Amino acid sequence: MHLDLNNPRSIVSWWQVYPERHGPQLSALARLQPQFAASIREARRLIDDDPLLAERHAAAQRRQALVRGWVPSAEDRELDQLAEQAADEDTSAAPPEPEEPAAASAWH
């Protein structure tokens, strides 16, 4: 399998092969090679937005938690918190107010 770290869909496909191992590897890659961090974050968003993949991710995390000595990375914990906050906001957010026309721009 070819992994393109610039392509979030390629990352998701690779992650699906072995989520328990590839998830932590992606977290490490995001920290060690920051040029790929944005595409790895986007892949994580794609995983979290798909109900089947999100459940698979949660199951992989549960299995990882059973491994003695395994500790989730700070980035994984932060992404989990952001996903929970976004879910909370989605369920409690009021409909957006209609936007008013923007004032004339100062960039003429």
Secondary structure, DSSP 8 states (H G I E B T S, - for coil): ----TT-HHHHHHHHHH-HHHHHHHHHHHHHH-GGGHHHHHHHHHHHHHSHHHHHHHHHHHHHHHHSTT----HHHHHHHHHHHHHHHHHHH-------------S--
